[in-house]
Amino acid sequence: MLEYWYKDRRTLLDFRRGPLGPYFDGFAAHLKQAGYSKGAGCCILSRGCFFNGWLIDTGISRCSQVDETHIEPFLHVFFEGIRSANLSYDPKQAARNSLKRLFSYLFEVGAIKRPKPKPEPQTAYTWMLDPFLKHLREECQLTERTICNHHRQVRAFLDSLGDNVVRERMKGLPAKTVEAYLKQHFEESPENHRRLFAALRRFLRFCASKGYTRTDFSGLIPPVRSYRLKTLPKGMGDSDLQRILDVVPKETPAGARNYAIMLLMMAYGIRAKSAAELHLEDINWQRSTIRIRGQKGGKEVILPLLDAVGEAILEYLRYRPEVSLREVFLSVKAPYSPLDTLAVSLMIRNHMTKAGVKLPRGGSGTLRHSWAIRALAHDTSIKAIADVLGHRYVDTTFIYAKAD
């Protein structure tokens, strides 16, 4: 497969020697499959060849002797005295990224063993924090994102306890210490109490059940009152939505993709996650329907494919890379990968900023709220709105479809 990138016989022989020589053909095929252009692929391969030559010079003859610690010494020698005239381009970082791609391939094919992840540093409260995290993961079956949030909140609390986190002192932890922490948080951070209190309440209840504390202090944490219908959804008018669409450069691959995503979300009120997870087979061109997969326990819905949305998607498909991935919306640069929820949300937020549309907490959720508000304004029934939004219960729809 190296012949796809290089024609010179001496260059090919140079690649196929040394400890990494047997793997460059496979790596070259991997880059071609990932969609790299000739220029980008040759840059990555040539840097790998230089690295392989440096390994030979240092006396390394087997691939099993190679690991990622060799990257920095090689870069120090290879780029010694080299300065870039372009301040926005760092040649050393570019080479480092190329070698990391090479190592990622070597790990994948088993040529080099992956380094064992470093264990988290032990702390004075590891003895109770680790079992708590295991409890969240195995018994509560929380998502990793929720576990991460709990981890961060509980660590901040335990750090504030100082020497009280040892077993003997934790047994006699006084209630006033917990109250003092809550009071301090109220004064310094008036927002986001719900997340903190949920994490602490669960942790303190766990400590009492395991006998880490003599008393269950979860009752000290006050409930955070919230009223489901107290606020109006932050939606946008038709003029603002059009301004956002107008700033998208539809003649570029990224622009055609972004325009199709935003039109899709505006037309159906779907979540960023639903747009990111839309597959090619979800669009039935013969029947002019589109399938929206269920999210957050919601139901899957099949909707008519609107002409404007279908045309925008077809326009993007002209630019879409020819890869085996089934997701509709992909990155525009190799290695090609499906967009995730965060990428879609950031894209929408950036275009809102360019269009001068300013809303508190503006983002992908705003498009969903805007659709529900427009549907409500056109006398669409709550049941019909719930069906399009994929809600199993009409009560959930009231959060989105509220009016003054």
C-alpha positions as CSV (number, residue, x, y, z in Angstrom):
1,M,0.0,0.0,0.0
2,L,3.0,2.3,0.3
3,E,3.0,2.4,-3.5
4,Y,-0.2,4.4,-3.4
5,W,1.7,7.2,-1.7
6,Y,5.2,6.9,-3.1
7,K,6.7,5.7,-6.5
8,D,10.4,5.9,-5.9
9,R,12.0,2.5,-5.2
10,R,14.6,3.8,-2.9
11,T,12.0,5.6,-0.8
12,L,10.0,2.4,-0.5
13,L,13.1,0.4,0.6
14,D,13.8,3.1,3.2
15,F,10.4,2.7,4.7
16,R,10.5,-1.1,4.9
17,R,13.7,-1.4,7.0
18,G,14.2,-1.1,10.7
19,P,11.9,-1.9,13.6
20,L,8.8,-0.2,12.1
21,G,9.4,-1.3,8.5
22,P,6.9,-4.3,8.6
23,Y,4.0,-2.0,9.7
24,F,4.3,0.9,7.2
25,D,2.3,-0.8,4.5
26,G,-0.6,-1.4,6.9
27,F,-0.3,2.1,8.3
28,A,-0.4,3.5,4.7
29,A,-3.6,1.5,4.0
30,H,-5.1,2.8,7.3
31,L,-4.4,6.5,6.2
32,K,-6.0,5.9,2.8
33,Q,-9.1,4.3,4.3
34,A,-9.4,7.2,6.8
35,G,-9.6,9.6,3.8
36,Y,-6.3,11.5,4.1
37,S,-5.3,13.5,1.0
38,K,-2.0,12.6,-0.8
39,G,-0.3,15.7,0.7
40,A,-1.4,15.0,4.3
41,G,-0.8,11.3,4.1
42,C,2.7,11.7,2.7
43,C,3.5,14.2,5.5
44,I,2.4,11.7,8.2
45,L,4.3,8.8,6.6
46,S,7.5,10.8,6.0
47,R,7.7,11.8,9.6
48,G,7.2,8.2,10.6
49,C,10.0,7.2,8.3
50,F,12.3,9.8,9.8
51,F,11.4,8.5,13.3
52,N,12.1,4.9,12.1
53,G,15.5,6.0,10.9
54,W,16.3,7.7,14.2
55,L,15.3,4.4,16.0
56,I,17.8,2.5,13.8
57,D,20.6,5.0,14.6
58,T,19.9,4.7,18.3
59,G,20.3,0.9,18.1
60,I,16.7,-0.2,18.4
61,S,16.0,-3.2,16.2
62,R,12.7,-4.6,17.3
63,C,9.3,-3.0,17.4
64,S,8.6,-4.3,20.9
65,Q,11.4,-2.0,22.2
66,V,9.7,1.1,20.9
67,D,7.3,3.2,23.1
68,E,6.0,6.7,23.2
69,T,8.8,7.9,25.4
70,H,11.0,7.9,22.3
71,I,8.9,10.7,20.6
72,E,10.3,13.7,22.5
73,P,14.0,12.7,22.2
74,F,13.5,12.2,18.5
75,L,11.8,15.6,18.1
76,H,14.6,17.3,20.0
77,V,17.2,16.0,17.6
78,F,15.1,16.3,14.4
79,F,14.0,19.9,15.0
80,E,17.2,21.2,16.7
81,G,17.8,24.8,15.5
82,I,14.7,24.9,13.3
83,R,12.5,27.9,13.7
84,S,9.1,28.5,11.9
85,A,8.5,31.8,10.2
86,N,4.7,31.3,10.6
87,L,3.7,32.0,14.2
88,S,0.5,30.0,13.8
89,Y,2.3,26.8,12.7
90,D,4.4,24.7,15.1
91,P,6.4,22.1,13.0
92,K,7.3,20.2,16.2
93,Q,3.7,19.9,17.3
94,A,2.7,18.8,13.8
95,A,5.3,16.0,13.8
96,R,4.3,15.0,17.3
97,N,0.6,14.6,16.2
98,S,1.8,12.5,13.2
99,L,3.8,10.2,15.4
100,K,0.8,9.9,17.8
101,R,-1.3,8.7,14.9
102,L,1.4,6.1,14.0
103,F,1.5,4.9,17.6
104,S,-2.3,4.7,17.7
105,Y,-2.2,2.4,14.7
106,L,0.6,0.3,16.2
107,F,-1.4,-0.1,19.4
108,E,-4.5,-1.1,17.4
109,V,-2.7,-3.9,15.4
110,G,-1.0,-5.1,18.6
111,A,2.6,-4.3,17.4
112,I,3.1,-2.4,20.6
113,K,1.4,-2.9,23.9
114,R,-0.6,-0.1,25.2
115,P,0.9,1.5,28.4
116,K,-1.1,0.7,31.5
117,P,-3.1,3.7,32.7
118,K,-1.6,5.4,35.7
119,P,-3.7,4.8,38.8
120,E,-5.2,7.9,40.4
121,P,-3.1,9.3,43.2
122,Q,-4.1,8.1,46.6
123,T,-5.6,10.6,48.9
124,A,-6.5,10.5,52.6
125,Y,-10.2,9.9,51.6
126,T,-9.6,7.3,48.9
127,W,-10.9,4.6,51.3
128,M,-14.4,5.9,51.1
129,L,-14.5,7.8,47.8
130,D,-13.6,4.7,45.7
131,P,-16.4,2.5,47.1
132,F,-18.8,5.4,46.6
133,L,-17.9,5.7,42.9
134,K,-18.2,1.9,42.6
135,H,-21.6,2.1,44.2
136,L,-22.7,4.8,41.7
137,R,-21.5,2.8,38.8
138,E,-22.7,-0.7,39.7
139,E,-25.7,-0.3,42.0
140,C,-27.1,3.1,40.9
141,Q,-26.1,2.5,37.3
142,L,-25.5,6.2,36.7
143,T,-24.0,7.5,33.5
144,E,-20.3,8.2,33.4
145,R,-21.0,11.9,33.0
146,T,-23.2,12.0,36.1
147,I,-20.6,10.0,38.0
148,C,-17.9,12.5,37.0
149,N,-20.1,15.4,38.3
150,H,-20.7,13.6,41.6
151,H,-16.9,12.8,41.8
152,R,-16.0,16.5,41.4
153,Q,-18.6,17.7,43.9
154,V,-17.8,15.1,46.6
155,R,-14.0,15.7,46.2
156,A,-14.4,19.4,46.8
157,F,-16.4,18.6,49.9
158,L,-13.9,16.1,51.2
159,D,-11.0,18.5,50.5
160,S,-12.7,21.1,52.7
161,L,-12.8,18.6,55.6
162,G,-9.0,18.6,55.9
163,D,-7.8,16.1,58.5
164,N,-11.3,15.0,59.3
165,V,-11.3,12.5,56.4
166,V,-9.4,9.8,58.2
167,R,-11.5,6.9,59.5
168,E,-11.4,7.8,63.2
169,R,-12.4,11.4,62.7
170,M,-15.0,10.7,60.1
171,K,-16.8,8.6,62.6
172,G,-17.2,11.6,64.8
173,L,-17.9,14.2,62.1
174,P,-20.1,16.9,63.6
175,A,-23.1,18.3,61.9
176,K,-21.8,21.9,62.1
177,T,-19.0,21.0,59.8
178,V,-21.4,19.9,57.0
179,E,-23.6,23.0,57.7
180,A,-20.5,25.3,57.5
181,Y,-19.6,23.9,54.1
182,L,-23.1,24.4,52.8
183,K,-23.3,27.9,54.1
184,Q,-20.0,28.8,52.5
185,H,-21.2,27.4,49.1
186,F,-24.4,29.5,49.4
187,E,-22.4,32.6,49.9
188,E,-19.7,32.0,47.2
189,S,-21.7,30.3,44.5
190,P,-25.5,31.0,44.5
191,E,-26.1,29.0,41.3
192,N,-26.1,25.2,40.6
193,H,-27.2,24.2,44.0
194,R,-29.2,21.3,42.7
195,R,-26.3,19.4,41.3
196,L,-24.1,19.9,44.4
197,F,-26.9,18.9,46.9
198,A,-27.8,15.8,44.9
199,A,-24.2,14.6,45.0
200,L,-23.7,15.4,48.7
201,R,-27.1,13.9,49.7
202,R,-26.3,10.7,48.0
203,F,-22.7,10.6,49.4
204,L,-23.7,11.3,53.0
205,R,-26.5,8.7,52.8
206,F,-23.9,6.1,51.5
207,C,-21.5,7.0,54.3
208,A,-24.1,6.3,56.9
209,S,-25.1,3.0,55.3
210,K,-21.5,1.8,55.4
211,G,-20.8,3.0,58.9
212,Y,-18.3,5.6,57.8
213,T,-20.3,8.2,59.9
214,R,-22.4,7.6,62.9
215,T,-25.2,9.8,61.7
216,D,-26.9,10.2,58.3
217,F,-26.2,13.9,57.5
218,S,-28.2,13.8,54.3
219,G,-31.1,15.4,56.1
220,L,-29.1,18.6,56.7
221,I,-29.1,19.3,53.0
222,P,-32.2,21.4,52.1
223,P,-34.3,20.7,49.1
224,V,-33.9,23.0,46.1
225,R,-37.4,24.2,45.2
226,S,-38.1,24.6,41.5
227,Y,-41.4,25.2,39.7
228,R,-41.8,23.5,36.4
229,L,-43.8,26.2,34.7
230,K,-42.3,29.3,36.4
231,T,-40.2,30.4,33.4
232,L,-40.9,30.7,29.7
233,P,-38.7,28.8,27.2
234,K,-36.0,30.8,25.5
235,G,-37.0,30.6,21.9
236,M,-36.2,32.7,18.8
237,G,-38.4,34.4,16.3
238,D,-38.5,33.5,12.6
239,S,-36.4,36.6,11.7
240,D,-33.6,35.5,14.1
241,L,-33.6,31.9,12.8
242,Q,-33.3,33.3,9.2
243,R,-30.4,35.5,10.2
244,I,-28.6,32.5,11.6
245,L,-29.1,30.5,8.3
246,D,-28.0,33.5,6.3
247,V,-24.5,33.6,7.8
248,V,-23.7,30.0,6.9
249,P,-21.4,29.7,3.8
250,K,-23.4,26.9,2.0
251,E,-20.8,26.7,-0.8
252,T,-18.2,25.0,1.4
253,P,-18.3,21.4,2.7
254,A,-18.5,22.5,6.4
255,G,-21.1,25.2,5.5
256,A,-23.3,22.8,3.5
257,R,-23.1,20.3,6.5
258,N,-23.9,23.0,9.1
259,Y,-26.7,24.4,7.1
260,A,-28.3,21.0,6.7
261,I,-28.0,20.3,10.5
262,M,-29.5,23.6,11.5
263,L,-32.4,23.4,9.0
264,L,-33.1,19.9,10.2
265,M,-33.2,21.0,13.9
266,M,-35.3,24.1,13.1
267,A,-37.8,22.1,11.0
268,Y,-38.4,19.2,13.5
269,G,-37.3,20.6,16.9
270,I,-34.9,17.6,17.4
271,R,-32.0,17.5,19.9
272,A,-28.4,17.9,18.9
273,K,-27.8,14.3,19.8
274,S,-30.6,13.2,17.4
275,A,-29.0,15.2,14.6
276,A,-25.5,13.7,15.4
277,E,-26.9,10.2,15.4
278,L,-28.9,10.4,12.2
279,H,-27.9,7.6,9.9
280,L,-28.1,7.3,6.1
281,E,-30.8,4.6,6.3
282,D,-33.0,6.8,8.5
283,I,-33.9,8.8,5.4
284,N,-36.3,7.1,3.1
285,W,-36.0,9.0,-0.1
286,Q,-38.7,7.0,-2.0
287,R,-41.3,7.6,0.7
288,S,-40.0,11.0,1.6
289,T,-39.8,10.2,5.4
290,I,-37.2,10.7,8.0
291,R,-36.7,8.6,11.2
292,I,-35.7,10.4,14.4
293,R,-34.3,8.0,17.0
294,G,-35.6,8.2,20.5
295,Q,-33.5,10.0,23.1
296,K,-33.7,10.2,26.9
297,G,-36.3,7.5,27.1
298,G,-38.4,9.1,24.4
299,K,-40.0,7.3,21.5
300,E,-38.8,7.0,17.9
301,V,-40.8,9.0,15.4
302,I,-41.1,8.9,11.6
303,L,-41.9,12.2,10.0
304,P,-42.5,13.5,6.5
305,L,-39.3,14.7,4.9
306,L,-39.7,18.4,4.2
307,D,-38.5,19.5,0.7
308,A,-36.2,22.2,2.1
309,V,-34.6,19.7,4.5
310,G,-34.2,17.0,1.9
311,E,-32.6,19.5,-0.5
312,A,-30.1,20.7,2.1
313,I,-29.1,17.2,3.0
314,L,-28.7,16.2,-0.7
315,E,-26.5,19.3,-1.2
316,Y,-24.3,18.2,1.8
317,L,-24.1,14.6,0.5
318,R,-22.3,16.0,-2.6
319,Y,-19.4,16.9,-0.2
320,R,-19.7,14.0,2.3
321,P,-16.6,11.8,2.3
322,E,-16.9,8.4,0.7
323,V,-16.3,6.3,3.8
324,S,-18.0,3.3,5.4
325,L,-19.5,5.3,8.3
326,R,-23.3,5.3,8.4
327,E,-23.8,8.6,10.3
328,V,-25.0,11.3,7.9
329,F,-22.9,14.2,9.4
330,L,-19.2,13.8,9.5
331,S,-16.1,15.9,10.1
332,V,-14.8,17.5,7.0
333,K,-11.1,16.7,7.6
334,A,-9.4,13.3,7.9
335,P,-9.6,11.2,9.9
336,Y,-13.3,11.3,9.3
337,S,-15.5,10.7,12.2
338,P,-19.2,11.3,13.2
339,L,-20.0,14.6,14.8
340,D,-20.9,14.4,18.5
341,T,-23.5,16.4,20.5
342,L,-20.9,18.9,21.7
343,A,-19.6,19.6,18.2
344,V,-23.2,20.3,17.0
345,S,-24.0,22.5,19.9
346,L,-20.8,24.5,19.5
347,M,-21.4,24.9,15.8
348,I,-24.9,26.3,16.4
349,R,-23.6,28.7,19.2
350,N,-20.9,30.0,16.9
351,H,-23.3,30.8,14.1
352,M,-25.7,32.5,16.5
353,T,-22.8,34.7,17.6
354,K,-21.9,35.5,14.0
355,A,-25.5,36.4,13.3
356,G,-25.6,38.7,16.3
357,V,-28.4,36.7,18.0
358,K,-27.9,37.0,21.7
359,L,-29.9,34.8,24.1
360,P,-29.1,33.5,27.6
361,R,-28.0,29.9,27.3
362,G,-28.3,30.1,23.5
363,G,-27.5,26.9,21.7
364,S,-29.1,23.7,20.3
365,G,-31.8,23.6,23.0
366,T,-33.0,27.0,21.9
367,L,-33.9,25.6,18.4
368,R,-36.0,22.9,20.1
369,H,-37.8,25.4,22.2
370,S,-38.3,27.7,19.2
371,W,-40.0,24.9,17.2
372,A,-42.4,24.1,20.1
373,I,-43.3,27.8,20.6
374,R,-44.0,28.2,16.8
375,A,-46.1,25.0,16.8
376,L,-48.1,26.3,19.8
377,A,-48.6,29.7,18.1
378,H,-50.1,27.9,15.1
379,D,-52.7,26.2,17.3
380,T,-51.0,22.8,17.1
381,S,-52.3,20.5,19.8
382,I,-50.0,19.5,22.7
383,K,-50.4,15.9,21.7
384,A,-49.2,16.6,18.2
385,I,-46.2,18.6,19.5
386,A,-45.4,15.8,21.9
387,D,-45.4,13.2,19.1
388,V,-43.0,15.3,16.9
389,L,-40.7,16.0,19.9
390,G,-40.7,12.2,20.7
391,H,-42.1,12.6,24.2
392,R,-43.8,9.6,25.8
393,Y,-45.7,11.9,28.3
394,V,-47.5,15.1,27.5
395,D,-46.4,16.6,30.8
396,T,-42.8,16.7,29.4
397,T,-44.0,18.7,26.4
398,F,-45.3,21.5,28.7
399,I,-41.7,22.3,29.6
400,Y,-41.0,23.2,25.9
401,A,-44.4,24.5,24.8
402,K,-45.2,27.3,27.2
403,A,-46.5,30.8,26.3
404,D,-47.1,34.0,28.2
